[in-house]
Amino acid sequence: METKPIPSKEEASLQLKQLLQMGASFTSAKCAKCERKANVVAGKIWECTCGEINSVPTNKPIYENPEIGPSKEEIQLAISSTNEG
């Protein structure tokens, strides 16, 4: 199984801002296989770190500190910095 490189904090922050600028919103989800909690882009199929491809999540409140994806605080900071400029 091929593993994906983990982006640096700066790369992840930039990717998050780009997603938000494109109109993405986030929702919480749990992996069907390993049950890890994740904050993922709403309306998209997502791949867990265990390799499981998960179905499109519904809009649910995002997790404060998920095991996968940005935290609630990181999403809020990215939204506020995107709105500033």
VMD Tcl script that builds the backbone (N, CA, C; Angstrom):
set m [mol new atoms 255]
animate dup $m
set s [atomselect $m all]
$s set {name element resname resid chain x y z} {
  {N N MET 1 A 0.842 -1.171 0.000}
  {CA C MET 1 A 0.000 0.000 0.000}
  {C C MET 1 A 0.895 1.244 0.000}
  {N N GLU 2 A 0.569 2.163 -0.865}
  {CA C GLU 2 A 1.328 3.410 -0.974}
  {C C GLU 2 A 0.849 4.402 0.074}
  {N N THR 3 A 1.809 5.010 0.772}
  {CA C THR 3 A 1.429 6.017 1.759}
  {C C THR 3 A 1.637 7.402 1.171}
  {N N LYS 4 A 0.786 8.311 1.570}
  {CA C LYS 4 A 0.876 9.683 1.092}
  {C C LYS 4 A 1.720 10.490 2.069}
  {N N PRO 5 A 2.561 11.388 1.560}
  {CA C PRO 5 A 3.348 12.218 2.483}
  {C C PRO 5 A 2.438 13.157 3.271}
  {N N ILE 6 A 2.790 13.369 4.515}
  {CA C ILE 6 A 2.019 14.277 5.368}
  {C C ILE 6 A 2.500 15.697 5.092}
  {N N PRO 7 A 1.578 16.596 4.724}
  {CA C PRO 7 A 2.000 17.979 4.442}
  {C C PRO 7 A 2.451 18.686 5.714}
  {N N SER 8 A 3.343 19.648 5.547}
  {CA C SER 8 A 3.770 20.466 6.688}
  {C C SER 8 A 2.574 21.281 7.166}
  {N N LYS 9 A 2.684 21.853 8.346}
  {CA C LYS 9 A 1.598 22.683 8.893}
  {C C LYS 9 A 1.297 23.863 7.971}
  {N N GLU 10 A 2.353 24.452 7.383}
  {CA C GLU 10 A 2.168 25.585 6.466}
  {C C GLU 10 A 1.452 25.140 5.191}
  {N N GLU 11 A 1.839 23.985 4.645}
  {CA C GLU 11 A 1.184 23.471 3.431}
  {C C GLU 11 A -0.273 23.140 3.706}
  {N N ALA 12 A -0.536 22.526 4.856}
  {CA C ALA 12 A -1.905 22.172 5.214}
  {C C ALA 12 A -2.768 23.420 5.393}
  {N N SER 13 A -2.200 24.453 6.001}
  {CA C SER 13 A -2.928 25.706 6.195}
  {C C SER 13 A -3.260 26.353 4.851}
  {N N LEU 14 A -2.304 26.338 3.938}
  {CA C LEU 14 A -2.535 26.901 2.605}
  {C C LEU 14 A -3.605 26.113 1.856}
  {N N GLN 15 A -3.541 24.787 1.922}
  {CA C GLN 15 A -4.544 23.945 1.264}
  {C C GLN 15 A -5.933 24.217 1.830}
  {N N LEU 16 A -6.013 24.371 3.153}
  {CA C LEU 16 A -7.292 24.657 3.807}
  {C C LEU 16 A -7.855 25.990 3.325}
  {N N LYS 17 A -7.025 27.022 3.270}
  {CA C LYS 17 A -7.470 28.335 2.792}
  {C C LYS 17 A -7.935 28.264 1.341}
  {N N GLN 18 A -7.224 27.507 0.504}
  {CA C GLN 18 A -7.605 27.376 -0.901}
  {C C GLN 18 A -8.959 26.685 -1.029}
  {N N LEU 19 A -9.187 25.643 -0.241}
  {CA C LEU 19 A -10.477 24.955 -0.271}
  {C C LEU 19 A -11.601 25.902 0.124}
  {N N LEU 20 A -11.375 26.684 1.162}
  {CA C LEU 20 A -12.403 27.627 1.612}
  {C C LEU 20 A -12.665 28.716 0.578}
  {N N GLN 21 A -11.620 29.185 -0.092}
  {CA C GLN 21 A -11.792 30.203 -1.132}
  {C C GLN 21 A -12.591 29.655 -2.309}
  {N N MET 22 A -12.527 28.348 -2.528}
  {CA C MET 22 A -13.286 27.716 -3.613}
  {C C MET 22 A -14.713 27.383 -3.184}
  {N N GLY 23 A -15.064 27.755 -1.950}
  {CA C GLY 23 A -16.433 27.553 -1.486}
  {C C GLY 23 A -16.670 26.258 -0.732}
  {N N ALA 24 A -15.613 25.537 -0.373}
  {CA C ALA 24 A -15.780 24.279 0.356}
  {C C ALA 24 A -16.273 24.544 1.771}
  {N N SER 25 A -17.032 23.613 2.290}
  {CA C SER 25 A -17.415 23.648 3.694}
  {C C SER 25 A -17.024 22.302 4.299}
  {N N PHE 26 A -16.907 22.264 5.606}
  {CA C PHE 26 A -16.458 21.053 6.280}
  {C C PHE 26 A -17.557 20.444 7.110}
  {N N THR 27 A -17.477 19.124 7.283}
  {CA C THR 27 A -18.413 18.369 8.091}
  {C C THR 27 A -17.641 17.279 8.822}
  {N N SER 28 A -18.230 16.738 9.863}
  {CA C SER 28 A -17.575 15.649 10.576}
  {C C SER 28 A -18.012 14.311 9.982}
  {N N ALA 29 A -17.136 13.324 10.108}
  {CA C ALA 29 A -17.425 11.985 9.597}
  {C C ALA 29 A -16.625 10.976 10.399}
  {N N LYS 30 A -17.041 9.721 10.333}
  {CA C LYS 30 A -16.282 8.631 10.935}
  {C C LYS 30 A -15.990 7.607 9.849}
  {N N CYS 31 A -14.785 7.070 9.879}
  {CA C CYS 31 A -14.404 6.044 8.915}
  {C C CYS 31 A -15.237 4.789 9.165}
  {N N ALA 32 A -15.741 4.184 8.095}
  {CA C ALA 32 A -16.560 2.981 8.199}
  {C C ALA 32 A -15.751 1.771 8.670}
  {N N LYS 33 A -14.434 1.801 8.446}
  {CA C LYS 33 A -13.587 0.655 8.797}
  {C C LYS 33 A -12.973 0.801 10.187}
  {N N CYS 34 A -12.256 1.889 10.428}
  {CA C CYS 34 A -11.504 2.029 11.689}
  {C C CYS 34 A -12.178 2.969 12.685}
  {N N GLU 35 A -13.217 3.664 12.261}
  {CA C GLU 35 A -14.003 4.589 13.082}
  {C C GLU 35 A -13.226 5.809 13.580}
  {N N ARG 36 A -12.145 6.165 12.875}
  {CA C ARG 36 A -11.442 7.409 13.225}
  {C C ARG 36 A -12.358 8.582 12.922}
  {N N LYS 37 A -12.292 9.598 13.781}
  {CA C LYS 37 A -13.078 10.814 13.577}
  {C C LYS 37 A -12.319 11.737 12.639}
  {N N ALA 38 A -13.042 12.355 11.705}
  {CA C ALA 38 A -12.405 13.226 10.723}
  {C C ALA 38 A -13.270 14.445 10.445}
  {N N ASN 39 A -12.617 15.564 10.145}
  {CA C ASN 39 A -13.288 16.726 9.578}
  {C C ASN 39 A -12.913 16.715 8.103}
  {N N VAL 40 A -13.915 16.608 7.234}
  {CA C VAL 40 A -13.688 16.450 5.800}
  {C C VAL 40 A -14.527 17.454 5.016}
  {N N VAL 41 A -14.194 17.628 3.745}
  {CA C VAL 41 A -14.972 18.514 2.878}
  {C C VAL 41 A -16.358 17.905 2.687}
  {N N ALA 42 A -17.377 18.694 2.964}
  {CA C ALA 42 A -18.760 18.228 2.840}
  {C C ALA 42 A -19.078 17.878 1.388}
  {N N GLY 43 A -19.802 16.799 1.211}
  {CA C GLY 43 A -20.255 16.411 -0.113}
  {C C GLY 43 A -19.226 15.701 -0.965}
  {N N LYS 44 A -18.117 15.291 -0.400}
  {CA C LYS 44 A -17.066 14.610 -1.163}
  {C C LYS 44 A -16.774 13.244 -0.563}
  {N N ILE 45 A -16.460 12.278 -1.410}
  {CA C ILE 45 A -15.966 10.995 -0.937}
  {C C ILE 45 A -14.572 11.241 -0.392}
  {N N TRP 46 A -14.219 10.588 0.710}
  {CA C TRP 46 A -12.916 10.825 1.322}
  {C C TRP 46 A -12.226 9.519 1.679}
  {N N GLU 47 A -10.886 9.572 1.661}
  {CA C GLU 47 A -10.082 8.393 1.968}
  {C C GLU 47 A -9.453 8.560 3.350}
  {N N CYS 48 A -9.678 7.576 4.202}
  {CA C CYS 48 A -9.107 7.579 5.545}
  {C C CYS 48 A -7.637 7.177 5.488}
  {N N THR 49 A -6.897 7.470 6.544}
  {CA C THR 49 A -5.491 7.075 6.607}
  {C C THR 49 A -5.332 5.559 6.649}
  {N N CYS 50 A -6.393 4.832 6.993}
  {CA C CYS 50 A -6.333 3.365 6.984}
  {C C CYS 50 A -6.520 2.805 5.578}
  {N N GLY 51 A -6.853 3.684 4.615}
  {CA C GLY 51 A -7.043 3.262 3.228}
  {C C GLY 51 A -8.492 3.084 2.817}
  {N N GLU 52 A -9.405 3.139 3.753}
  {CA C GLU 52 A -10.833 2.971 3.457}
  {C C GLU 52 A -11.367 4.188 2.699}
  {N N ILE 53 A -12.112 3.928 1.626}
  {CA C ILE 53 A -12.804 4.988 0.891}
  {C C ILE 53 A -14.193 5.107 1.507}
  {N N ASN 54 A -14.506 6.300 1.990}
  {CA C ASN 54 A -15.758 6.514 2.706}
  {C C ASN 54 A -16.745 7.308 1.872}
  {N N SER 55 A -18.023 7.031 2.107}
  {CA C SER 55 A -19.079 7.684 1.353}
  {C C SER 55 A -19.191 9.157 1.717}
  {N N VAL 56 A -19.970 9.849 0.935}
  {CA C VAL 56 A -20.175 11.279 1.114}
  {C C VAL 56 A -20.801 11.528 2.476}
  {N N PRO 57 A -20.138 12.342 3.311}
  {CA C PRO 57 A -20.719 12.620 4.627}
  {C C PRO 57 A -21.856 13.631 4.541}
  {N N THR 58 A -22.708 13.580 5.542}
  {CA C THR 58 A -23.778 14.571 5.640}
  {C C THR 58 A -23.261 15.756 6.442}
  {N N ASN 59 A -23.960 16.857 6.398}
  {CA C ASN 59 A -23.537 18.049 7.143}
  {C C ASN 59 A -23.825 17.849 8.625}
  {N N LYS 60 A -22.754 17.724 9.372}
  {CA C LYS 60 A -22.835 17.587 10.825}
  {C C LYS 60 A -21.821 18.552 11.422}
  {N N PRO 61 A -22.004 18.949 12.682}
  {CA C PRO 61 A -21.025 19.849 13.304}
  {C C PRO 61 A -19.619 19.245 13.261}
  {N N ILE 62 A -18.635 20.097 13.013}
  {CA C ILE 62 A -17.260 19.618 12.919}
  {C C ILE 62 A -16.721 19.289 14.312}
  {N N TYR 63 A -15.744 18.376 14.344}
  {CA C TYR 63 A -15.118 17.964 15.602}
  {C C TYR 63 A -14.126 19.019 16.070}
  {N N GLU 64 A -14.042 19.188 17.383}
  {CA C GLU 64 A -13.048 20.096 17.962}
  {C C GLU 64 A -11.639 19.615 17.605}
  {N N ASN 65 A -11.366 18.340 17.876}
  {CA C ASN 65 A -10.037 17.762 17.671}
  {C C ASN 65 A -10.147 16.390 17.010}
  {N N PRO 66 A -10.358 16.357 15.692}
  {CA C PRO 66 A -10.491 15.076 15.002}
  {C C PRO 66 A -9.146 14.349 14.918}
  {N N GLU 67 A -9.210 13.072 14.627}
  {CA C GLU 67 A -7.991 12.300 14.412}
  {C C GLU 67 A -7.437 12.549 13.011}
  {N N ILE 68 A -8.310 12.966 12.099}
  {CA C ILE 68 A -7.941 13.211 10.707}
  {C C ILE 68 A -8.530 14.555 10.284}
  {N N GLY 69 A -7.762 15.322 9.544}
  {CA C GLY 69 A -8.253 16.588 9.028}
  {C C GLY 69 A -8.012 17.733 9.996}
  {N N PRO 70 A -8.365 18.933 9.550}
  {CA C PRO 70 A -8.115 20.125 10.367}
  {C C PRO 70 A -9.034 20.170 11.584}
  {N N SER 71 A -8.533 20.779 12.653}
  {CA C SER 71 A -9.350 20.955 13.855}
  {C C SER 71 A -10.358 22.082 13.626}
  {N N LYS 72 A -11.314 22.174 14.524}
  {CA C LYS 72 A -12.304 23.249 14.440}
  {C C LYS 72 A -11.607 24.607 14.483}
  {N N GLU 73 A -10.614 24.746 15.369}
  {CA C GLU 73 A -9.885 26.012 15.493}
  {C C GLU 73 A -9.139 26.352 14.199}
  {N N GLU 74 A -8.507 25.359 13.571}
  {CA C GLU 74 A -7.783 25.607 12.318}
  {C C GLU 74 A -8.735 26.057 11.213}
  {N N ILE 75 A -9.906 25.451 11.155}
  {CA C ILE 75 A -10.898 25.837 10.149}
  {C C ILE 75 A -11.373 27.262 10.401}
  {N N GLN 76 A -11.659 27.595 11.671}
  {CA C GLN 76 A -12.116 28.946 12.004}
  {C C GLN 76 A -11.045 29.989 11.696}
  {N N LEU 77 A -9.769 29.693 11.994}
  {CA C LEU 77 A -8.683 30.626 11.675}
  {C C LEU 77 A -8.552 30.827 10.176}
  {N N ALA 78 A -8.676 29.748 9.422}
  {CA C ALA 78 A -8.573 29.855 7.969}
  {C C ALA 78 A -9.735 30.675 7.394}
  {N N ILE 79 A -10.924 30.472 7.934}
  {CA C ILE 79 A -12.081 31.249 7.481}
  {C C ILE 79 A -11.865 32.725 7.759}
  {N N SER 80 A -11.402 33.060 8.968}
  {CA C SER 80 A -11.212 34.472 9.299}
  {C C SER 80 A -10.095 35.095 8.462}
  {N N SER 81 A -9.013 34.371 8.183}
  {CA C SER 81 A -7.937 34.929 7.358}
  {C C SER 81 A -8.355 35.038 5.895}
  {N N THR 82 A -9.217 34.141 5.436}
  {CA C THR 82 A -9.736 34.204 4.068}
  {C C THR 82 A -10.656 35.410 3.914}
  {N N ASN 83 A -11.461 35.686 4.937}
  {CA C ASN 83 A -12.371 36.823 4.905}
  {C C ASN 83 A -11.654 38.163 5.002}
  {N N GLU 84 A -10.455 38.161 5.578}
  {CA C GLU 84 A -9.683 39.412 5.725}
  {C C GLU 84 A -9.085 39.875 4.424}
  {N N GLY 85 A -8.800 38.972 3.520}
  {CA C GLY 85 A -8.161 39.482 2.349}
  {C C GLY 85 A -8.079 38.562 1.234}
}
mol reanalyze $m
mol bondsrecalc $m
mol representation Tube
mol addrep $m
